[in-house]
Amino acid sequence: MKIYIGHSSSFNYKKELYDPIKESSLFSKHEFILPHDNSSEATNSKELIKTIDLLIAEVSYPSTGLGIELGWANYLNCPIICIYKKDSAIPNSLKILTNRFIEYSSAEELIKKLEKELE
């Protein structure tokens, strides 16, 4: 499965999100698009989203760009999973886009829950 990871740029996404995914067994089972892994430059996410099977969105932090990506994925009928840190305020508008939400309190818990969800 080809999976795009969307997120805000206002947290340490490489350490908190990309590294745990890359170190997990999920990384060898699926093709992950980590849009800012090698650069903080803007990517053409609109074109990338046209080619994916799933968008996983880290929604713990507000992000206009992520909201736009979620809109594109929704328009293209791409499945969406929203992940968020425990005690984060999640906008109700996200419930219009998906009913798949994963709450986590650690990177280990996130990976375990993603593995179960992607089985």
C-alpha positions in Angstrom: 0.0 0.0 0.0 1.2 3.5 -0.8 0.7 5.7 2.2 1.2 9.5 2.4 2.0 11.0 5.9 0.5 14.5 6.3 1.3 16.7 9.2 1.9 20.2 10.5 5.4 21.6 10.3 5.2 23.1 13.8 6.6 20.0 15.7 9.6 17.7 15.4 7.9 15.4 12.9 11.2 13.8 11.9 11.9 12.5 15.4 8.3 12.1 16.6 6.7 10.7 13.4 9.1 9.8 10.6 11.7 8.0 12.7 9.2 5.7 14.5 7.6 4.7 11.2 11.0 4.1 9.5 12.1 2.0 12.4 8.9 -0.1 12.4 8.1 -3.2 10.4 5.4 -1.1 8.7 8.2 0.6 6.7 9.1 -2.6 4.9 5.5 -3.7 4.3 4.2 -0.5 2.8 5.5 2.4 0.6 5.5 5.5 2.8 5.7 9.0 1.4 7.3 11.2 4.0 7.1 14.6 2.2 9.6 16.5 4.3 12.1 13.7 5.1 15.0 15.0 3.0 13.9 18.7 2.7 11.6 21.2 4.3 10.8 22.5 0.8 7.2 22.4 -0.3 6.2 19.3 -2.2 3.5 18.9 -4.9 1.3 17.0 -2.5 -1.7 17.5 -4.7 -0.1 15.3 -7.4 1.2 12.8 -4.8 -2.2 12.4 -3.3 -3.6 11.4 -6.6 -1.4 8.3 -6.5 -1.8 7.0 -2.9 -3.9 4.3 -1.3 -4.1 6.0 2.1 -3.4 9.3 3.8 -2.4 9.2 7.5 -2.7 12.7 9.0 -1.1 13.7 12.2 -3.7 16.2 13.4 -2.4 17.1 16.9 -1.3 20.5 15.7 -3.3 23.0 13.6 -2.1 23.2 10.0 -3.7 25.0 7.0 -1.6 23.0 4.6 -2.7 19.7 6.1 -6.3 20.8 5.9 -5.8 21.4 2.2 -4.2 18.0 1.7 -7.1 16.4 3.6 -9.6 18.2 1.4 -7.8 16.9 -1.7 -7.8 13.3 -0.4 -11.4 13.5 0.5 -12.3 14.8 -2.9 -10.4 12.0 -4.5 -12.1 9.4 -2.3 -8.8 8.4 -0.7 -9.1 6.8 2.7 -7.9 8.9 5.6 -6.7 7.9 9.1 -6.2 10.8 11.6 -3.7 10.2 14.4 -3.4 12.5 17.3 -1.6 12.7 20.7 -3.7 12.1 23.8 -5.3 15.2 25.1 -5.1 17.1 21.8 -8.1 19.1 20.7 -9.4 17.5 17.5 -11.7 19.7 15.4 -15.2 18.2 14.8 -14.8 19.0 11.1 -12.4 16.1 10.8 -15.3 13.7 11.5 -16.8 14.7 8.2 -13.7 13.4 6.4 -13.2 10.1 8.3 -14.3 7.9 11.1 -10.9 6.4 11.5 -9.0 8.1 14.5 -6.1 6.8 16.4 -5.1 8.4 19.8 -1.6 7.7 21.1 0.6 8.8 23.9 3.9 7.4 22.7 5.6 6.5 19.5 5.5 2.8 20.5 1.8 3.0 21.1 1.3 4.8 17.7 3.1 2.1 15.8 1.2 -0.7 17.5 -2.1 0.9 16.8 -1.1 1.6 13.1 0.0 -2.0 12.7 -3.3 -3.2 13.9 -5.3 -0.7 11.7 -3.3 -1.6 8.6 -3.6 -5.4 9.0 
